[in-house]
């Protein structure tokens, strides 16, 4: 028996599913709580009450959470952190945090330092490193009693020695300080990579509290098995990695939704529409994984280098307000207050859910409360929803040919009309908990990256594939099922010789039997 549990901690609900192999045995919903831990405990208790499974037979628990994204968006639970940029003299023209929202920059404090050093793409020094500068920065960090520091150097993914050297020097003097190296986020652009490292540094203490809560929740229900956290590229990381890289969970919710949709239907290439309470997220499945965005992704107004799914978000969900006699849906929403304010539930606010109930597509609330709602408003409102989602699907598909569309999320009943951009539309069983199913089925993954002259491309690709496969195996994947999921090749401009940046990603399913005997 290879039981595993998937959990999605959302802003309103915490969903949990129990899987036996590929089969969904049980799914439940519980309210998300402010402390997170009690909500997860409640979800696990409901799962246990519904199925009566033996906790000793659970091989692993996978959790997807929006807590770290919400912390940045809401400017809470962030620790004042320093950023040390190794890029003088050229790096002073555009200082760190230059384009950050003022309130978010203030939440991390004014702790910006720049020193000489760094390397060019080919390993040549940008400028000689100066020990006196490094020591002065370390003195300032100690004087300000900072405990989290991000360090960024130009071309660090190609040559990270300057970052490693400063981090080692810092921790020799201040061993209690936690250091995030920008090279660990693996993208070339300095500003985006630097931003990612700094956001990650500011989340480290909060990550400890969140992961501690998850682990206590599992222990409270007798689950003595490995815990994994969903990343935003559709793969998993263990708790040790999650404590170091909490920012890699950004946008893991939509990612899990896409993965769950593919797993529930068996489709590996499709457009997925996840209709929630406030918004609808539209993404693309490519070979079973979310298509990644090629553009810099902004988190709470900050440009970053995170690998993020290419998602189009519409302000349409179950709680969306209906106006103009059905001609306008959203973007304002009653959100989690739907059961108190929606007309079908005794309130006085007309929502998209009310339209679906009035049309007979959804058996919730009291349909008689909507008896005075004009049928023309219902028809027009549902047509407006369909038209906007149809337009979004059209924007996301990669060709003019109709595509397979998979509908998931709790608001699928809102879409009752056919989509002109869809060759077929699928509504799988368990669609309402697709996020948790995606988390439970997620695989482990790893990347390897290098900048090389074009003449060395073939040799470098072989080496990067080997490195990526080794890293995935070390993370717990079945060695015989590891595969190369993506190879990205980008020309590097203005080099003396033709040069490319190569990035190889490998993925593989967890070896659950090894976990059982480990």
FENJOVEN-V492064 format. One record per helix or strand of 3 or more residues. SS is the DSSP state (A for helix, B for strand). FROM is the first residue (numbers start at 0). LEN is the number of residues. If there is no record, write none. Layout:
ss=SS from=FROM len=LEN
ss=SS from=FROM len=LEN
This chain:
ss=B from=2 len=7
ss=B from=12 len=8
ss=B from=22 len=9
ss=A from=36 len=15
ss=A from=54 len=3
ss=B from=57 len=8
ss=A from=66 len=7
ss=B from=81 len=7
ss=A from=89 len=3
ss=A from=101 len=7
ss=B from=111 len=5
ss=A from=130 len=13
ss=B from=147 len=6
ss=A from=160 len=13
ss=B from=177 len=4
ss=A from=181 len=4
ss=A from=189 len=31
ss=B from=225 len=5
ss=B from=234 len=4
ss=A from=238 len=6
ss=A from=245 len=4
ss=A from=251 len=14
ss=B from=268 len=7
ss=B from=279 len=7
ss=B from=296 len=3
ss=B from=301 len=3
ss=B from=311 len=3
ss=B from=319 len=4
ss=A from=323 len=3
ss=B from=327 len=6
ss=A from=334 len=7
ss=A from=342 len=3
ss=A from=351 len=7
ss=A from=366 len=4
ss=A from=374 len=22
ss=B from=402 len=6
ss=A from=411 len=3
ss=B from=421 len=5
ss=A from=430 len=11
ss=B from=442 len=11
ss=A from=453 len=21
ss=A from=478 len=3
ss=B from=482 len=10
ss=B from=498 len=10
ss=A from=511 len=6
